[in-house]
Amino acid sequence: MSESIPATQRLSSHLWRLGTRYQPSYLIRGRDRAAIFEAGVTASAGVVLAQLDALGCPRAEVSDVIVSHPHADHVAGLAVLLAGLPAARPRLTALARQTLAKPSLRQKFALEEGFTSRAITRREALPNGRPHRPDLAPPPPGPDLEPGDTLDLGAVELVFRDAAGHVPGGLFCLLPQDDAVLASDSAGFLQDGAPGFPLGYVSWDIYAQTLAGIADLSPGLLALAHQEVLTGGQAAEFLRRADESQAQEREWLRSAARNLDPEEVARAYFRRWYHGDLTVYSPRGILNCCRLLLRRALENGN
């Protein structure tokens, strides 16, 4: 496959999908300025800058880069984006900033993002490889965002909601003018055309509540953190199936734990899910996620 910049996708009057299939970012353009939601990884962030140029969107128009939550595949591209966007400020929650201030965690994230950047560069034939970044720096100062906050871009308003079931300090985003939800990882992971690997790393119950809250909004457009954008009836059906899938997967873990020790369960769960699109993440990282999901599934009230 020849190397080329992935195509952008205009989703609505104010919204474009940038980045790559595996690591999309979303451009929101208002009357006065623009914002990017999701920083992605270093490989996808370089693509976003090239796509802005191809769209004819001046880089100086982008005033904010919004980090939905402090995971490697959503924050690692931030430095690349900020270096290429002279007017942009990083926006994330105070709790996300605290998380990303930990050097040991950033070192782990650097390893994980390196695996993912290499994987998507290879699979999507991205140009120029990936920038070499041996470590991740803490985000530079910028205005914090919290659930309930809004961001006015001029005739376009972004509304931020809590997404704590996936990770502390997480957010998802509404664009009321466009009847759109930018769900980040709060609407499940699409695998083999259906809701797949569960993502309630903090709490299965809180994650399910967030998922139900998104479904109650009946969005006309649902932008997932990875792979797809769903519209209309597709979005509603996906959210319904995601809710069912989360409950079924928790019960699978609880049932398996009655007969096996925790490490055997985690490894069996890894074998159940580590295939297809999930393999853009490292085996070590996904196995650790399986251990965490099992722990949460066995906790009372989670």
Rosetta blueprint (number, residue, H / E / L):
1 M L
2 S L
3 E L
4 S L
5 I L
6 P L
7 A L
8 T L
9 Q E
10 R E
11 L L
12 S L
13 S L
14 H L
15 L E
16 W E
17 R E
18 L E
19 G E
20 T L
21 R L
22 Y L
23 Q L
24 P E
25 S E
26 Y E
27 L E
28 I E
29 R E
30 G L
31 R L
32 D L
33 R L
34 A E
35 A E
36 I E
37 F E
38 E L
39 A L
40 G L
41 V L
42 T H
43 A H
44 S H
45 A H
46 G H
47 V H
48 V H
49 L H
50 A H
51 Q H
52 L H
53 D H
54 A H
55 L H
56 G L
57 C L
58 P L
59 R H
60 A H
61 E H
62 V E
63 S E
64 D E
65 V E
66 I E
67 V L
68 S L
69 H L
70 P L
71 H L
72 A H
73 D H
74 H H
75 V H
76 A L
77 G L
78 L H
79 A H
80 V H
81 L H
82 L H
83 A H
84 G H
85 L L
86 P L
87 A L
88 A L
89 R E
90 P E
91 R E
92 L E
93 T L
94 A H
95 L H
96 A H
97 R H
98 Q H
99 T H
100 L H
101 A L
102 K L
103 P H
104 S H
105 L H
106 R H
107 Q H
108 K H
109 F H
110 A H
111 L H
112 E H
113 E H
114 G H
115 F H
116 T H
117 S H
118 R H
119 A H
120 I H
121 T H
122 R H
123 R H
124 E L
125 A L
126 L L
127 P L
128 N L
129 G L
130 R L
131 P L
132 H L
133 R L
134 P L
135 D L
136 L L
137 A L
138 P L
139 P L
140 P L
141 P L
142 G L
143 P L
144 D E
145 L L
146 E L
147 P L
148 G L
149 D L
150 T E
151 L E
152 D E
153 L L
154 G L
155 A L
156 V L
157 E E
158 L E
159 V E
160 F E
161 R E
162 D E
163 A L
164 A L
165 G L
166 H L
167 V L
168 P L
169 G L
170 G L
171 L E
172 F E
173 C E
174 L E
175 L E
176 P H
177 Q H
178 D H
179 D L
180 A E
181 V E
182 L E
183 A E
184 S E
185 D H
186 S H
187 A H
188 G L
189 F L
190 L E
191 Q E
192 D L
193 G L
194 A E
195 P E
196 G L
197 F L
198 P L
199 L L
200 G L
201 Y L
202 V L
203 S L
204 W H
205 D H
206 I H
207 Y H
208 A H
209 Q H
210 T H
211 L H
212 A H
213 G H
214 I H
215 A H
216 D H
217 L L
218 S L
219 P L
220 G L
221 L E
222 L E
223 A E
224 L E
225 A L
226 H L
227 Q L
228 E L
229 V E
230 L E
231 T E
232 G H
233 G H
234 Q H
235 A H
236 A H
237 E H
238 F H
239 L H
240 R H
241 R H
242 A H
243 D H
244 E H
245 S H
246 Q H
247 A H
248 Q H
249 E H
250 R H
251 E H
252 W H
253 L H
254 R H
255 S H
256 A H
257 A L
258 R L
259 N L
260 L L
261 D L
262 P H
263 E H
264 E H
265 V H
266 A H
267 R H
268 A H
269 Y H
270 F H
271 R H
272 R H
273 W H
274 Y L
275 H L
276 G H
277 D H
278 L H
279 T H
280 V H
281 Y L
282 S L
283 P H
284 R H
285 G H
286 I H
287 L H
288 N H
289 C H
290 C H
291 R H
292 L H
293 L H
294 L H
295 R H
296 R H
297 A H
298 L H
299 E L
300 N L
301 G L
302 N L
